[in-house]
Amino acid sequence: MTILKIIQHPSPILTTPCEEVTVFDDELGVLLDNMHETMIEHDGVGIAAPQVGKSIRVAIVDFDEEQDIIEMINPVVTATGGSEVEVEGCLSFPGLFGEVERPFHVRIEAQERDGKLYELEAEGYEARAILHEIDHLNGILFDKKIQRVVDPSEFEDEEEDDE
């Protein structure tokens, strides 16, 4: 597998809505595998194809070894509910963190790498990550949704409080 280059803001590919995937082949599988490796290498929990230079509707969310990797091809949000404000970051904006309001609950329809359709519901942090990645596919970046920029030192303070 290959570690891909992360596209940084302000590249225009990041603000361009992506094309629907119509071919489900080995090339798509290799891209998904490479995106996952790239995301892990950069300590991300999600990555979208435009972040690696591909303007197609493909994104991944992966929280830990205890959950399956969520591969979303041509995802569509079918329902949302609730609302919460939490801190987000983005691989395309190194060092930028901010409070963003998003729905607490989301339901999506998407396709797997073989083209099979599936439905998924998520809440909280998982819903936030899914919606963040789907925003990427629509050319919407989190910096436009930030209510308050958060200094990374605020995270360090919280971690010390948790110990």
C-alpha atoms as an extended CHARMM CRD file, in Angstrom:
* protein
*
       163  EXT
         1         1  MET       CA              0.0000000000        0.0000000000        0.0000000000  PROA      1               0.0000000000
         2         2  THR       CA              1.0000000000        3.5790000000       -0.6030000000  PROA      2               0.0000000000
         3         3  ILE       CA              0.9120000000        6.6270000000        1.6440000000  PROA      3               0.0000000000
         4         4  LEU       CA             -0.6650000000        9.3920000000       -0.4380000000  PROA      4               0.0000000000
         5         5  LYS       CA              0.0350000000       13.1250000000       -0.2720000000  PROA      5               0.0000000000
         6         6  ILE       CA             -2.5600000000       15.0660000000        1.7380000000  PROA      6               0.0000000000
         7         7  ILE       CA             -3.9020000000       18.0440000000       -0.2040000000  PROA      7               0.0000000000
         8         8  GLN       CA             -3.7810000000       21.1910000000        1.9260000000  PROA      8               0.0000000000
         9         9  HSD       CA             -6.1660000000       24.1300000000        1.9740000000  PROA      9               0.0000000000
        10        10  PRO       CA             -6.5050000000       26.3260000000       -0.1630000000  PROA      10              0.0000000000
        11        11  SER       CA             -6.3320000000       23.8350000000       -3.0670000000  PROA      11              0.0000000000
        12        12  PRO       CA             -9.4140000000       24.2490000000       -5.3020000000  PROA      12              0.0000000000
        13        13  ILE       CA            -10.0600000000       20.4680000000       -5.3650000000  PROA      13              0.0000000000
        14        14  LEU       CA            -11.1230000000       20.7460000000       -1.7140000000  PROA      14              0.0000000000
        15        15  THR       CA            -13.9710000000       23.1520000000       -2.5190000000  PROA      15              0.0000000000
        16        16  THR       CA            -15.1910000000       21.4050000000       -5.6810000000  PROA      16              0.0000000000
        17        17  PRO       CA            -18.1580000000       19.0210000000       -5.3660000000  PROA      17              0.0000000000
        18        18  CYS       CA            -17.0510000000       15.4880000000       -6.2540000000  PROA      18              0.0000000000
        19        19  GLU       CA            -18.2380000000       13.2370000000       -9.0660000000  PROA      19              0.0000000000
        20        20  GLU       CA            -20.3110000000       10.1350000000       -8.3470000000  PROA      20              0.0000000000
        21        21  VAL       CA            -18.4800000000        6.8110000000       -8.5530000000  PROA      21              0.0000000000
        22        22  THR       CA            -19.8570000000        4.5970000000      -11.3350000000  PROA      22              0.0000000000
        23        23  VAL       CA            -17.0680000000        2.0130000000      -11.6830000000  PROA      23              0.0000000000
        24        24  PHE       CA            -16.4500000000       -0.4080000000       -8.8100000000  PROA      24              0.0000000000
        25        25  ASP       CA            -13.1770000000       -2.1160000000       -9.7060000000  PROA      25              0.0000000000
        26        26  ASP       CA             -9.7640000000       -3.0670000000       -8.3300000000  PROA      26              0.0000000000
        27        27  GLU       CA             -8.5300000000        0.5100000000       -8.8520000000  PROA      27              0.0000000000
        28        28  LEU       CA            -11.2240000000        1.7640000000       -6.4620000000  PROA      28              0.0000000000
        29        29  GLY       CA            -10.2170000000       -0.8950000000       -3.9200000000  PROA      29              0.0000000000
        30        30  VAL       CA             -6.5600000000        0.1540000000       -4.1310000000  PROA      30              0.0000000000
        31        31  LEU       CA             -7.5620000000        3.8040000000       -3.6510000000  PROA      31              0.0000000000
        32        32  LEU       CA             -9.6180000000        2.9120000000       -0.5510000000  PROA      32              0.0000000000
        33        33  ASP       CA             -6.7330000000        0.8840000000        0.9070000000  PROA      33              0.0000000000
        34        34  ASN       CA             -4.2420000000        3.6770000000        0.2090000000  PROA      34              0.0000000000
        35        35  MET       CA             -6.5820000000        6.3080000000        1.6800000000  PROA      35              0.0000000000
        36        36  HSD       CA             -6.9080000000        4.2310000000        4.8550000000  PROA      36              0.0000000000
        37        37  GLU       CA             -3.1310000000        3.8180000000        5.1890000000  PROA      37              0.0000000000
        38        38  THR       CA             -2.6640000000        7.5640000000        4.5880000000  PROA      38              0.0000000000
        39        39  MET       CA             -5.2790000000        8.4390000000        7.2180000000  PROA      39              0.0000000000
        40        40  ILE       CA             -3.6350000000        6.1260000000        9.7890000000  PROA      40              0.0000000000
        41        41  GLU       CA             -0.1680000000        7.5190000000        8.9850000000  PROA      41              0.0000000000
        42        42  HSD       CA             -1.4350000000       11.0570000000        9.7030000000  PROA      42              0.0000000000
        43        43  ASP       CA             -3.4110000000       10.0970000000       12.8650000000  PROA      43              0.0000000000
        44        44  GLY       CA             -6.7740000000       10.9020000000       11.3010000000  PROA      44              0.0000000000
        45        45  VAL       CA            -10.1580000000        9.3180000000       11.9540000000  PROA      45              0.0000000000
        46        46  GLY       CA            -11.5140000000       10.1610000000        8.5170000000  PROA      46              0.0000000000
        47        47  ILE       CA            -10.3580000000       11.0420000000        5.0330000000  PROA      47              0.0000000000
        48        48  ALA       CA            -12.1130000000       11.9320000000        1.7890000000  PROA      48              0.0000000000
        49        49  ALA       CA            -10.8920000000       11.3460000000       -1.7560000000  PROA      49              0.0000000000
        50        50  PRO       CA            -10.4100000000       15.0620000000       -2.5750000000  PROA      50              0.0000000000
        51        51  GLN       CA             -7.9090000000       15.2100000000        0.3080000000  PROA      51              0.0000000000
        52        52  VAL       CA             -5.6860000000       12.8670000000       -1.7270000000  PROA      52              0.0000000000
        53        53  GLY       CA             -6.3200000000       14.5720000000       -5.0650000000  PROA      53              0.0000000000
        54        54  LYS       CA             -9.2820000000       12.5270000000       -6.3550000000  PROA      54              0.0000000000
        55        55  SER       CA            -12.5290000000       14.4060000000       -6.9950000000  PROA      55              0.0000000000
        56        56  ILE       CA            -14.8230000000       11.4030000000       -6.4820000000  PROA      56              0.0000000000
        57        57  ARG       CA            -17.4650000000       10.6270000000       -3.8330000000  PROA      57              0.0000000000
        58        58  VAL       CA            -15.3530000000        8.3030000000       -1.6580000000  PROA      58              0.0000000000
        59        59  ALA       CA            -14.5870000000        8.6950000000        2.0560000000  PROA      59              0.0000000000
        60        60  ILE       CA            -13.4630000000        6.5890000000        5.0060000000  PROA      60              0.0000000000
        61        61  VAL       CA            -14.0470000000        6.8450000000        8.7530000000  PROA      61              0.0000000000
        62        62  ASP       CA            -12.1640000000        4.5820000000       11.1720000000  PROA      62              0.0000000000
        63        63  PHE       CA            -12.1660000000        5.0320000000       14.9460000000  PROA      63              0.0000000000
        64        64  ASP       CA            -10.3180000000        2.0260000000       16.3290000000  PROA      64              0.0000000000
        65        65  GLU       CA             -9.6160000000       -1.6750000000       15.9730000000  PROA      65              0.0000000000
        66        66  GLU       CA            -12.8440000000       -2.6100000000       17.7560000000  PROA      66              0.0000000000
        67        67  GLN       CA            -15.0560000000       -1.1830000000       14.9920000000  PROA      67              0.0000000000
        68        68  ASP       CA            -15.1510000000       -1.9240000000       11.2930000000  PROA      68              0.0000000000
        69        69  ILE       CA            -13.7760000000        0.6570000000        8.8790000000  PROA      69              0.0000000000
        70        70  ILE       CA            -16.6250000000        2.6620000000        7.3810000000  PROA      70              0.0000000000
        71        71  GLU       CA            -16.0820000000        2.9920000000        3.6300000000  PROA      71              0.0000000000
        72        72  MET       CA            -18.5810000000        5.3920000000        2.0850000000  PROA      72              0.0000000000
        73        73  ILE       CA            -18.9580000000        5.5230000000       -1.6730000000  PROA      73              0.0000000000
        74        74  ASN       CA            -21.5860000000        7.9280000000       -3.0460000000  PROA      74              0.0000000000
        75        75  PRO       CA            -22.9630000000        8.5940000000        0.4660000000  PROA      75              0.0000000000
        76        76  VAL       CA            -26.2710000000       10.4040000000        0.8870000000  PROA      76              0.0000000000
        77        77  VAL       CA            -27.5530000000       11.7640000000        4.1990000000  PROA      77              0.0000000000
        78        78  THR       CA            -31.1340000000       10.5250000000        4.6150000000  PROA      78              0.0000000000
        79        79  ALA       CA            -31.8490000000       11.8350000000        8.1340000000  PROA      79              0.0000000000
        80        80  THR       CA            -30.3000000000       13.9080000000       10.9130000000  PROA      80              0.0000000000
        81        81  GLY       CA            -31.3800000000       14.7790000000       14.4190000000  PROA      81              0.0000000000
        82        82  GLY       CA            -30.2830000000       16.7250000000       17.4410000000  PROA      82              0.0000000000
        83        83  SER       CA            -27.3450000000       19.0650000000       17.6260000000  PROA      83              0.0000000000
        84        84  GLU       CA            -24.0870000000       19.4160000000       19.4960000000  PROA      84              0.0000000000
        85        85  VAL       CA            -20.9760000000       21.5760000000       19.3910000000  PROA      85              0.0000000000
        86        86  GLU       CA            -17.6130000000       19.8020000000       19.5930000000  PROA      86              0.0000000000
        87        87  VAL       CA            -14.0220000000       20.4340000000       18.5440000000  PROA      87              0.0000000000
        88        88  GLU       CA            -12.9370000000       19.2560000000       15.0950000000  PROA      88              0.0000000000
        89        89  GLY       CA             -9.7080000000       19.2040000000       13.1540000000  PROA      89              0.0000000000
        90        90  CYS       CA             -8.9210000000       18.2910000000        9.5640000000  PROA      90              0.0000000000
        91        91  LEU       CA             -5.9400000000       16.6880000000        7.8130000000  PROA      91              0.0000000000
        92        92  SER       CA             -6.1200000000       19.4150000000        5.1500000000  PROA      92              0.0000000000
        93        93  PHE       CA             -5.8130000000       22.1430000000        7.8240000000  PROA      93              0.0000000000
        94        94  PRO       CA             -2.8300000000       21.0850000000        9.9820000000  PROA      94              0.0000000000
        95        95  GLY       CA             -2.8820000000       22.7700000000       13.3740000000  PROA      95              0.0000000000
        96        96  LEU       CA             -6.3840000000       24.2710000000       12.9930000000  PROA      96              0.0000000000
        97        97  PHE       CA             -9.0000000000       23.1520000000       15.5100000000  PROA      97              0.0000000000
        98        98  GLY       CA            -12.3790000000       24.6790000000       16.1480000000  PROA      98              0.0000000000
        99        99  GLU       CA            -15.7920000000       24.2130000000       17.6840000000  PROA      99              0.0000000000
       100       100  VAL       CA            -18.3060000000       23.1310000000       15.0620000000  PROA      100             0.0000000000
       101       101  GLU       CA            -22.0390000000       22.5340000000       15.4510000000  PROA      101             0.0000000000
       102       102  ARG       CA            -23.3000000000       19.3500000000       13.7810000000  PROA      102             0.0000000000
       103       103  PRO       CA            -26.2810000000       17.0210000000       14.1280000000  PROA      103             0.0000000000
       104       104  PHE       CA            -25.9390000000       14.4820000000       16.9530000000  PROA      104             0.0000000000
       105       105  HSD       CA            -27.5660000000       11.6830000000       14.9120000000  PROA      105             0.0000000000
       106       106  VAL       CA            -27.1890000000       10.8170000000       11.2170000000  PROA      106             0.0000000000
       107       107  ARG       CA            -28.5180000000        8.1530000000        8.8900000000  PROA      107             0.0000000000
       108       108  ILE       CA            -26.8490000000        7.6350000000        5.5230000000  PROA      108             0.0000000000
       109       109  GLU       CA            -27.1310000000        5.4280000000        2.4820000000  PROA      109             0.0000000000
       110       110  ALA       CA            -23.8710000000        4.6040000000        0.7260000000  PROA      110             0.0000000000
       111       111  GLN       CA            -22.2170000000        1.9260000000       -1.3520000000  PROA      111             0.0000000000
       112       112  GLU       CA            -19.4720000000       -0.5140000000       -0.4420000000  PROA      112             0.0000000000
       113       113  ARG       CA            -16.3600000000       -1.0320000000       -2.5830000000  PROA      113             0.0000000000
       114       114  ASP       CA            -18.2220000000       -3.7230000000       -4.5520000000  PROA      114             0.0000000000
       115       115  GLY       CA            -21.1270000000       -1.3480000000       -5.2390000000  PROA      115             0.0000000000
       116       116  LYS       CA            -23.5590000000       -2.9610000000       -2.7930000000  PROA      116             0.0000000000
       117       117  LEU       CA            -25.8790000000       -0.4250000000       -1.1470000000  PROA      117             0.0000000000
       118       118  TYR       CA            -26.0460000000       -0.1760000000        2.6500000000  PROA      118             0.0000000000
       119       119  GLU       CA            -27.6130000000        2.0270000000        5.2970000000  PROA      119             0.0000000000
       120       120  LEU       CA            -25.8740000000        3.1990000000        8.4530000000  PROA      120             0.0000000000
       121       121  GLU       CA            -26.9490000000        5.1410000000       11.5330000000  PROA      121             0.0000000000
       122       122  ALA       CA            -24.5090000000        6.8490000000       13.8740000000  PROA      122             0.0000000000
       123       123  GLU       CA            -24.5330000000        9.2050000000       16.8500000000  PROA      123             0.0000000000
       124       124  GLY       CA            -22.1590000000       11.5810000000       18.5730000000  PROA      124             0.0000000000
       125       125  TYR       CA            -18.5200000000       11.5410000000       17.5200000000  PROA      125             0.0000000000
       126       126  GLU       CA            -19.0950000000        8.9120000000       14.8340000000  PROA      126             0.0000000000
       127       127  ALA       CA            -21.9280000000       10.9590000000       13.2770000000  PROA      127             0.0000000000
       128       128  ARG       CA            -19.7020000000       14.0580000000       13.4120000000  PROA      128             0.0000000000
       129       129  ALA       CA            -16.8580000000       12.3200000000       11.5650000000  PROA      129             0.0000000000
       130       130  ILE       CA            -19.1990000000       10.9010000000        8.9120000000  PROA      130             0.0000000000
       131       131  LEU       CA            -20.7710000000       14.3150000000        8.2850000000  PROA      131             0.0000000000
       132       132  HSD       CA            -17.3470000000       16.0090000000        8.1810000000  PROA      132             0.0000000000
       133       133  GLU       CA            -16.2230000000       13.6060000000        5.4300000000  PROA      133             0.0000000000
       134       134  ILE       CA            -19.4700000000       13.9090000000        3.4650000000  PROA      134             0.0000000000
       135       135  ASP       CA            -19.0250000000       17.7050000000        3.6140000000  PROA      135             0.0000000000
       136       136  HSD       CA            -15.6380000000       17.1980000000        1.9010000000  PROA      136             0.0000000000
       137       137  LEU       CA            -17.3760000000       15.3490000000       -0.9410000000  PROA      137             0.0000000000
       138       138  ASN       CA            -19.7000000000       18.3350000000       -1.3830000000  PROA      138             0.0000000000
       139       139  GLY       CA            -16.8200000000       20.8440000000       -1.3900000000  PROA      139             0.0000000000
       140       140  ILE       CA            -17.6870000000       22.1570000000        2.0820000000  PROA      140             0.0000000000
       141       141  LEU       CA            -14.7840000000       22.6950000000        4.4730000000  PROA      141             0.0000000000
       142       142  PHE       CA            -14.9810000000       22.7440000000        8.2540000000  PROA      142             0.0000000000
       143       143  ASP       CA            -13.1840000000       26.0960000000        8.5460000000  PROA      143             0.0000000000
       144       144  LYS       CA            -16.3840000000       27.7720000000        7.2750000000  PROA      144             0.0000000000
       145       145  LYS       CA            -18.3630000000       26.1460000000       10.1230000000  PROA      145             0.0000000000
       146       146  ILE       CA            -16.0220000000       26.9710000000       13.0020000000  PROA      146             0.0000000000
       147       147  GLN       CA            -17.7520000000       28.9570000000       15.7530000000  PROA      147             0.0000000000
       148       148  ARG       CA            -14.6120000000       29.3690000000       17.8410000000  PROA      148             0.0000000000
       149       149  VAL       CA            -11.0180000000       28.5130000000       17.0370000000  PROA      149             0.0000000000
       150       150  VAL       CA             -9.5070000000       26.2980000000       19.7390000000  PROA      150             0.0000000000
       151       151  ASP       CA             -5.8210000000       26.4650000000       20.6430000000  PROA      151             0.0000000000
       152       152  PRO       CA             -4.2140000000       22.9850000000       20.7450000000  PROA      152             0.0000000000
       153       153  SER       CA             -2.9790000000       23.7600000000       24.2810000000  PROA      153             0.0000000000
       154       154  GLU       CA             -6.6250000000       23.5420000000       25.4190000000  PROA      154             0.0000000000
       155       155  PHE       CA             -6.5240000000       19.8130000000       24.5370000000  PROA      155             0.0000000000
       156       156  GLU       CA             -3.4080000000       19.3180000000       26.6580000000  PROA      156             0.0000000000
       157       157  ASP       CA             -5.1630000000       20.9300000000       29.6280000000  PROA      157             0.0000000000
       158       158  GLU       CA             -8.1820000000       18.6100000000       29.1840000000  PROA      158             0.0000000000
       159       159  GLU       CA             -5.9320000000       15.5260000000       28.9600000000  PROA      159             0.0000000000
       160       160  GLU       CA             -4.2050000000       16.4840000000       32.2140000000  PROA      160             0.0000000000
       161       161  ASP       CA             -7.6250000000       16.9390000000       33.8550000000  PROA      161             0.0000000000
       162       162  ASP       CA             -8.6560000000       13.4380000000       32.7070000000  PROA      162             0.0000000000
       163       163  GLU       CA             -5.6790000000       11.7530000000       34.3870000000  PROA      163             0.0000000000
